[in-house]
Structure formats: structure tokens, C-alpha cells
Amino acid sequence: MTRRIQILAGVTLLLGSHGLALVGGGKESGPSVPFAVASVHFERNATDGDFEVVFEVKGGNEGLAKLAVVSPDGRTVIDFTAPDASTLGIRQFRFESPEPGDAESLRSAYPEGVYTFTAATAAGDKLHGESTLNNKLPATATFLRPGAGARGVGAKHLEITWTPVKNLAAYIIKIEQDELEVSITARLPGSVAKFAVPDGFLLPGTEYQLGIGTVTNEGNISFVETTFTTAGKK
């Protein structure tokens, strides 16, 4: 049975390569309103040595039939149209770029500046938004407890700790075990440098993946990753 703890909710949308047709909505649209979420940020995985740009969009309670994002240099970088009005559109999106090891190629493809978001709901209402992308990445944290690759870690009362990083908006903590299909994702204030794992989540004699992300006020993130293994049953 799948067991999952999700403290920070997120949705990833995978789009296929089928052709998309225009959604019909005969309603006369009113003034444009802001998105609930419209953001773009830069991410680095310092452990893997790769980078990506991430767009996140949420239209509110209604599904979006159309969505476009235009870069500071005038290029359309996202262009989505729902295939049919009967689908009611899509309410929430997360688009991720490829993950090259060369940060400069990604910065060239997605330059710094203001990205413009526009959309229309299945009912014909319009939405708008802007988000500024910059390439400043925060320093990474260092694992203290458990240490990188640690073995024999207690499965109960585990408090994860790391070296504090200055001038952060937040930390993101991820603990995963793919074979058991379990995970925890938590977003913590930038003033906190510890996280208590809920008792009962970790099993004895099991390897887990641990990631810590440092988040800037602009939303850019630097992740470090490792594994740790819990002690076996006595």
C-alpha cells in the first residue's frame, strides 16, 4: 500500500506531443485578473551538477484553456491550449526545462528579466501576471545529522540538522524511499536549521534519500542530496 506524507503540496504536469485545438467559450470576457500563482525561478542540484528553470502557474478555481508565457526578449517560451472545452481546462501547471550541466546555456535560453504570463479560462475569463527571473543562486547547506552517507541512523526521534545559510527565505527538506513509495517534503523558515522526522515514517534497516534546498527571496533554489541508512532491528 502506498504511504505518502506531503507537507508541501505540488503538482507536475506532463504534456504529450499531440496537436492541440482551440477551446471554445462563447462568453464575453471581462477585465483581466491576476493569477493565484505565476512564477519562474532558477534551480541547481549541486550534488548532480545540473541546473533548470521552473515555471509554476495556478489560475485559481477555474481551469485554464489557454496559457502563454513570454520571455524578456519577446520569445514565447510556453504556449498551451486545452484540446477541448469538455476537459474544463487545467488549473495548475509546473513546467521544468531540461537540466544541462552548463549553467550558461540555460541562462542564455532563459535570460534574466520580467516574464509575462497571460491566460484564459474555459469560461473565457482572462488572467495576467509577471515574474522576474534572476540567476543568483544561494549557497548550499551541509549535512550535520545524519552525516552524508551515514549508516546505523536511529529510526525513531530523528532530528535532521544542517549548517545554517544566511539571508534565506526558506529551506526545503525532502526524504524519499522509492521502493516503499514514501516521501516527505517540508518547507521551513530560513531561520530554522533542523527538522524532526515524524516517528513511524522511517523503517529500520532501510536506505533513504535526503535532500536539503536553500531558497532565496526570489525563489531560486540550490539542492544538495545524500543517502542515509537506518539501524536494523535489535
Buried (B, 14 or more C-beta within 10 A) or exposed (E): EEEEBEEEEEEEEEEEEEEBEEBEBEEEEEEEBEBBBBBBBBBBBBEEEBBBBBBBBBBBEBBBBBBBBBBBEEEEBBEBBBBBBEEBBBBBBBBBBEBBEEBEEBBEBBEEEEBBBBBBBBBBBBBBBEBBBBBEBBEBBEBEEBEBEBEEBEBEEBEBEBEBBEEBBBBBBBBBBEEEEBBBBBEBEBEEBBBEBEEEBBEBEBBBBBBBBBBBEBBBBBBBBBBBBBBEEE
